[in-house]
C-alpha cells in the first residue's frame, strides 16, 4: 500500500488507501477474497493482471502450494470487473484430536482421511504419531465481482464465488454498498454475504460422538460404550452461512486514514468436522485411551467481530499500517489479533516492509482434551480440535517490493509462524510462508 506523494486534501477521494481499505472490508464477506491482498496496489484506469505463488509449510505437518491469478478490467465510468482464480494443492498430516500416547501400545486403527482413501493410523506410541492423520487434497476456486458507481456518491460491489475440493464444495454471493460523505472524506459501508457449503467424506458423514473404534487392549469400557456398533453414516453434511458488515472509513488528516468495522456471522447446519476425533480415556490406567469417538459441535454458531485499521504516512518514505480485531462467538471463543506493518521506501521504487502479528484465542465451551470413561453419560457436544482450544500465534515476516517501470510491480515476502497450545499435548506448530507476486497494468 503506497501513500507516497499523495495529498489527502479535504476534497480528495484518496483512491489508493481507500481501495486498500475497501478490499479489507469486502474480504470479511468472502473467504476467497482473502488472497487478493497479494495484488493490492493502486487502481488506475488501466486493466491489470496479477500472478501470485504462495507456499506454506508446517514442520512435520501440512504443506500448501497456491497459484492465484487476479484479473481486473476497467469498464469505464469508474466501473471495474474483477476475477480471481485460485488453485491449491495440500498434503501432509494434521492433528486429528486423539491424545498423544505416553506408553507404547499395539495394533492399527483404520480410518478414512479427508482425501477419501483409507489409511492406517499407527497405534505405536508417540513414534507412530497416531494423533496425526495423513491426507492430500486439491482446491480450485473462482471469484467474480463487479464494482460500479450507482450515483456520484454511492458505489456498489456485487460478487459471486465458487470453490471445490475432493470432498467439499462452496458457493455464495456477496454485495456491498458504499456511501461517500463529507466531501468524500467519510465513507459508510454495509454488506451482506450468503454462502452454502457441503462436505462429502468418501465413506459418508459420521454422526457426532459416534464410535470410530475401540482399542484392542481396553480392559474396561464405559457403561454407555457400544464398541460393536460404529457410528452410522449419512449423506453430505450441509451448512449455510450469513455474514453482514457495517463500517466507516474516515480521512483523519493529509497523512492518515482509519477504518472501523463490525461484522456479524451466523452459521447453520452441519458444523462438525467429520475427520476430527476425540479420545475416551481411563484415568485409573494413567489416562490410557480405551475408545475413539467422532467429535460433535452445535448445529448453529453466531460470530461477532470488531475490526479497526489505521494507515498513516509518517514521512515521504515511511508508512505504518496497524490493525486490531476482537472476535467473540456463542461457542465461548474470544480472540484478540494485533497486526503491524512498517513500509520503508529505501530507494526509489523499492521498499521493505517488516510485519508482526499476534493472536491470542480462548477455547470453546465444549472443548476438552479427552472424555473421561467414568462419566455417567456422554456430553451433548465435545471436540478436541486444537483450533477450538486455547492457543497463541506469533508471526514475523519481511516483504520486499520493486516497481518495474510504469506498468509493473514485483514483490516477495517470507514469514515465520509459531503457534502454541495450552490445553492439549501437541508440540508447538512452526511454519514458514513464502510468496511471490507479479502485477502488470496494460496500456
C-alpha positions in Angstrom: 0.0 0.0 0.0 1.6 3.3 -1.0 0.8 6.7 0.3 3.9 8.3 -1.1 3.3 11.6 -3.0 -0.4 11.5 -2.1 -2.1 14.6 -0.6 -5.2 13.8 1.3 -6.9 17.1 0.8 -10.5 17.6 2.1 -11.9 17.1 -1.3 -9.7 14.2 -2.2 -11.1 10.7 -2.8 -7.7 9.2 -1.8 -8.0 6.3 -4.3 -5.0 4.2 -3.2 -5.7 4.0 0.5 -9.5 4.0 0.1 -9.2 1.0 -2.3 -7.0 -0.9 0.1 -9.5 -0.4 3.0 -12.4 -1.4 0.7 -10.6 -4.6 -0.1 -10.2 -5.3 3.6 -13.9 -4.6 4.1 -15.1 -6.9 1.3 -12.7 -9.7 2.4 -14.9 -10.1 5.6 -17.7 -11.2 3.4 -15.8 -13.7 1.2 -13.1 -16.1 2.2 -11.9 -16.3 -1.4 -11.1 -12.6 -1.3 -8.5 -13.1 1.4 -5.7 -13.6 -1.0 -6.5 -10.5 -3.0 -4.2 -8.6 -0.8 -1.3 -10.1 -2.7 -2.1 -7.9 -5.6 -3.5 -5.0 -3.6 -2.0 -2.0 -5.5 -3.2 1.4 -6.7 -6.2 1.1 -9.1 -5.8 3.2 -12.2 -7.8 3.4 -15.4 -5.7 0.6 -16.9 -6.6 -3.0 -16.9 -4.2 -5.3 -15.0 -3.3 -8.8 -14.2 -1.6 -10.2 -11.2 0.1 -13.6 -10.6 0.9 -14.8 -7.1 2.5 -18.0 -6.0 2.2 -19.0 -2.3 3.9 -21.8 -0.4 3.1 -22.6 3.2 4.7 -25.4 5.2 4.4 -26.6 8.8 7.1 -28.6 10.4 6.2 -32.3 10.1 2.6 -31.4 9.2 0.9 -29.6 6.3 2.3 -28.2 3.1 0.2 -25.9 0.8 1.0 -24.7 -2.7 -1.2 -22.0 -4.1 -1.4 -20.3 -7.5 -3.5 -17.2 -7.7 -4.3 -15.2 -10.8 -6.1 -11.9 -10.3 -7.5 -10.0 -13.4 -9.1 -6.6 -13.4 -10.7 -4.9 -16.4 -11.7 -1.2 -16.5 -15.2 -0.9 -17.8 -15.2 2.8 -17.9 -17.0 5.4 -15.8 -15.2 4.1 -12.6 -16.7 0.6 -13.1 -14.4 -2.5 -12.8 -14.8 -6.2 -13.4 -12.5 -8.4 -11.4 -11.8 -12.2 -11.4 -9.7 -14.3 -9.1 -8.7 -17.8 -10.0 -7.1 -19.9 -7.2 -5.7 -23.4 -7.3 -4.3 -25.1 -4.2 -2.6 -28.4 -3.5 -2.5 -29.5 0.1 -0.7 -32.5 1.6 0.8 -33.7 4.8 -0.7 -34.6 8.1 -2.9 -32.8 10.6 -3.7 -33.5 14.3 -7.0 -35.5 14.4 -7.9 -34.9 18.1 -6.7 -38.1 19.7 -4.4 -37.9 22.7 -0.7 -38.3 22.2 0.1 -41.7 23.9 2.5 -41.8 26.8 3.2 -45.6 26.5 3.8 -48.0 23.8 0.7 -49.9 22.7 -0.1 -52.1 19.8 -2.4 -52.5 16.9 -3.5 -50.4 14.0 -6.8 -48.5 13.8 -8.2 -48.0 10.3 -9.5 -44.5 9.4 -10.7 -42.7 6.3 -8.9 -39.5 5.6 -10.1 -36.3 4.1 -8.6 -37.4 0.8 -11.1 -40.2 0.6 -8.7 -43.1 0.8 -8.3 -45.5 3.7 -5.1 -45.2 5.7 -3.9 -46.8 8.9 -3.1 -44.7 11.9 -0.3 -46.4 13.6 -1.0 -47.0 17.3 2.7 -47.4 18.2 3.0 -44.7 20.8 4.5 -41.3 20.0 6.8 -42.8 17.4 3.8 -43.8 15.3 2.2 -40.4 15.7 -1.3 -41.9 15.9 -2.6 -38.4 16.7 -1.8 -37.3 13.1 -3.9 -38.1 10.0 -2.3 -38.0 6.6 -4.2 -36.5 3.7 -3.9 -34.9 0.3 -6.3 -32.5 -1.3 -6.8 -30.1 -4.1 -8.9 -27.0 -4.4 -10.0 -24.8 -7.3 -11.8 -21.5 -6.6 -13.3 -18.8 -8.8 -14.4 -15.4 -7.6 -16.0 -12.8 -9.9 -17.0 -9.3 -8.8 -18.2 -6.1 -10.4 -17.8 -2.6 -8.9 -19.9 0.2 -10.3 -21.0 3.7 -9.2 -24.7 3.9 -8.6 -24.7 7.7 -8.1 -22.0 10.2 -7.7 -21.5 9.3 -4.0 -22.8 5.7 -3.9 -20.9 2.7 -5.1 -21.9 -1.0 -5.2 -19.9 -4.2 -5.4 -21.5 -7.5 -6.4 -19.6 -10.7 -6.0 -20.1 -14.4 -6.6 -17.7 -17.2 -5.8 -17.3 -21.0 -6.1 -14.8 -23.4 -4.5 -14.4 -27.1 -4.9 -12.2 -29.7 -3.2 -12.1 -33.5 -3.3 -14.8 -33.7 -0.6 -16.0 -30.2 -0.2 -18.0 -27.6 -2.3 -18.8 -24.0 -1.5 -20.7 -21.3 -3.4 -22.1 -17.9 -2.5 -22.8 -14.3 -3.3 -21.9 -11.1 -1.5 -22.7 -7.4 -2.0 -21.5 -4.2 -0.5 -22.8 -0.6 -0.8 -20.5 2.4 0.0 -21.7 6.0 0.6 -19.3 8.9 0.5 -20.0 11.9 2.7 -18.2 15.0 3.9 -16.6 15.8 0.6 -15.6 12.1 0.3 -13.6 12.2 3.5 -16.1 9.8 5.1 -17.3 6.6 3.7 -20.1 4.4 5.1 -20.1 0.8 4.0 -22.6 -2.0 4.5 -22.6 -5.5 3.0 -24.2 -9.0 3.1 -22.8 -12.4 2.1 -24.6 -15.7 1.8 -22.7 -19.0 1.4 -23.7 -22.6 1.1 -21.2 -25.4 1.9 -21.3 -29.2 1.6 -18.9 -31.8 2.9 -18.9 -35.3 1.5 -16.5 -37.8 3.0 -15.9 -40.8 0.8 -17.2 -43.2 3.4 -20.1 -40.9 4.5 -20.6 -38.3 7.2 -20.4 -39.8 10.7 -22.9 -38.8 13.4 -21.4 -36.7 16.2 -19.9 -38.7 19.2 -20.5 -41.9 17.3 -17.9 -44.7 17.8 -14.9 -44.7 15.5 -13.2 -47.6 17.1 -12.2 -49.2 20.4 -8.6 -50.0 21.3 -7.7 -53.7 21.2 -6.3 -53.7 24.7 -9.0 -51.8 26.6 -9.6 -53.7 29.8 -12.8 -51.8 30.9 -15.2 -49.9 28.8 -17.7 -47.2 29.9 -21.2 -48.4 30.7 -22.6 -46.4 27.7 -20.0 -47.8 25.3 -21.2 -49.8 22.2 -17.9 -50.9 20.6 -19.7 -53.4 18.4 -21.7 -50.7 16.7 -19.7 -48.0 14.9 -21.1 -44.6 14.1 -23.8 -44.7 11.4 -23.2 -42.7 8.3 -25.4 -40.3 6.3 -25.0 -38.3 3.2 -23.5 -34.9 2.7 -23.1 -32.5 5.7 -24.6 -29.2 4.6 -24.5 -25.7 6.2 -25.5 -22.2 5.4 -23.5 -19.1 6.4 -24.8 -15.5 6.5 -22.3 -12.7 7.0 -23.1 -9.0 7.4 -20.9 -6.0 7.9 -21.2 -2.3 8.6 -18.2 0.1 8.6 -16.9 3.6 8.5 -13.8 4.9 6.8 -12.5 8.3 7.8 -9.8 10.6 6.4 -8.2 11.9 9.6 -5.7 14.3 8.0 -3.4 14.7 5.0 -1.4 11.6 6.0 -3.8 9.3 8.0 -6.9 7.3 7.2 -8.7 5.0 9.5 -11.5 2.4 9.4 -13.8 0.7 11.9 -16.0 -2.3 11.0 -18.4 -4.5 12.9 -19.3 -7.9 11.3 -21.9 -10.5 12.3 -21.9 -14.0 11.0 -24.5 -16.8 11.5 -23.8 -20.5 10.6 -26.5 -23.1 10.5 -26.3 -26.8 9.7 -23.6 -29.4 10.0 -20.7 -27.6 11.7 -18.9 -30.6 12.9 -15.6 -31.6 11.3 -16.2 -35.2 10.1 -12.5 -36.0 10.3 -11.8 -34.9 13.9 -11.8 -37.4 16.7 -11.8 -37.4 20.5 -10.3 -40.0 22.8 -12.1 -41.6 25.7 -9.5 -42.3 28.4 -9.4 -44.3 31.6 -7.8 -42.1 34.2 -7.4 -45.1 36.6 -5.0 -46.5 34.0 -2.7 -43.5 33.6 -5.1 -41.9 31.1 -5.0 -44.8 28.6 -7.1 -44.4 25.5 -9.9 -47.0 25.5 -12.2 -45.6 22.8 -12.2 -43.2 19.9 -15.3 -41.1 19.1 -16.0 -38.6 16.4 -16.4 -35.1 17.7 -19.7 -33.3 17.8 -20.3 -29.5 17.6 -23.5 -27.5 17.9 -25.5 -27.0 14.7 -25.6 -23.2 14.9 -23.0 -20.5 15.6 -23.2 -16.8 15.9 -19.9 -14.8 15.4 -19.1 -11.2 16.1 -16.0 -9.1 15.4 -14.8 -5.6 15.7 -12.0 -4.5 13.3 -10.0 -1.3 13.5 -7.4 -0.4 10.9 -5.3 2.8 10.5 -2.8 3.6 7.8 -0.5 6.7 8.3 2.3 8.2 6.3 5.0 9.2 8.8 7.3 10.8 6.2 8.0 10.7 2.5 9.5 7.2 2.8 7.7 5.7 5.8 4.2 4.3 6.1 2.7 2.4 9.1 -0.3 0.0 8.9 -1.8 -1.1 12.2 -5.0 -3.2 12.8 -6.7 -4.8 15.7 -9.5 -7.3 15.7 -11.6 -8.6 18.6 -13.7 -11.7 17.9 -16.3 -13.5 20.0 -19.0 -16.1 19.4 -21.7 -18.1 21.3 -19.4 -21.1 21.4 -17.4 -19.2 24.1 -14.4 -18.4 21.9 -12.7 -15.0 22.3 -9.7 -13.8 20.4 -7.5 -10.7 20.0 -5.4 -10.1 16.9 -2.8 -7.4 16.5 -1.2 -6.7 13.1 1.5 -4.2 12.4 3.3 -3.4 9.1 6.0 -0.8 8.6 6.9 0.1 5.0 10.1 1.9 4.2 11.0 3.1 0.7 14.8 2.8 1.0 15.2 3.5 -2.8 13.0 5.0 -5.5 10.5 2.3 -6.5 11.9 -0.2 -3.9 10.7 -0.9 -0.4 11.0 -3.2 2.6 8.0 -4.0 4.9 8.5 -5.8 8.2 5.4 -7.5 9.5 4.5 -8.6 13.1 1.2 -10.3 14.0 0.0 -11.7 17.3 -3.2 -13.7 18.0 -4.5 -14.9 21.4 -7.5 -17.2 21.5 -9.6 -18.7 24.3 -11.2 -22.2 24.0 -14.8 -23.1 23.1 -17.1 -24.1 25.9 -17.3 -27.7 24.7 -13.6 -28.1 24.0 -11.8 -30.8 26.0 -8.6 -32.8 25.7 -10.4 -36.1 26.1 -13.5 -37.7 27.6 -13.2 -39.4 31.0 -14.6 -43.0 30.7 -16.0 -42.8 34.2 -18.7 -40.2 33.2 -22.2 -41.5 33.5 -23.2 -40.3 30.1 -21.7 -38.6 27.1 -21.8 -34.8 26.9 -24.0 -33.2 24.3 -21.1 -31.6 22.5 -17.4 -32.3 22.6 -14.3 -31.6 20.5 -10.6 -32.0 20.9 -9.8 -30.0 17.7 -6.8 -27.8 18.7 -8.3 -25.0 16.5 -11.1 -24.6 19.1 -8.8 -24.7 22.1 -6.7 -22.0 23.8 -3.8 -21.0 21.7 -1.5 -18.2 20.8 0.1 -17.5 17.4 3.1 -15.3 16.6 4.1 -14.2 13.1 7.1 -12.3 12.0 7.9 -11.5 8.4 9.5 -9.3 5.8 8.3 -8.2 2.4 10.3 -6.7 -0.5 8.7 -4.8 -3.3 10.0 -3.3 -6.5 8.2 -1.3 -9.2 9.1 -2.4 -12.7 8.8 0.7 -14.8 5.4 2.4 -15.1 3.2 -0.6 -15.5 4.7 -3.5 -13.5 5.5 -4.4 -9.9 7.1 -7.3 -8.2 7.0 -8.4 -4.5 8.2 -11.3 -2.4 7.6 -12.0 1.3 8.7 -14.6 3.8 7.2 -15.2 7.3 7.8 -17.4 10.2 4.8 -18.6 12.3 4.8 -20.2 15.8 1.6 -21.5 17.3 1.5 -22.7 20.9 -1.3 -24.6 22.8 -2.3 -24.5 26.5 -4.8 -27.3 26.8 -3.6 -30.1 24.5 -0.3 -32.1 24.4 0.6 -31.0 20.9 4.1 -29.7 20.2 4.3 -26.1 19.0 3.4 -25.7 15.4 6.1 -24.0 13.4 5.5 -22.8 9.9 7.2 -20.9 7.0 5.4 -18.8 4.4 6.9 -17.8 1.0 5.0 -15.7 -1.5 5.9 -14.0 -4.8 3.6 -11.6 -6.7 3.9 -10.0 -10.1 1.4 -7.4 -11.3 1.2 -5.8 -14.8 -1.0 -3.0 -16.0 -2.0 -2.9 -19.6 -1.9 0.4 -21.5 
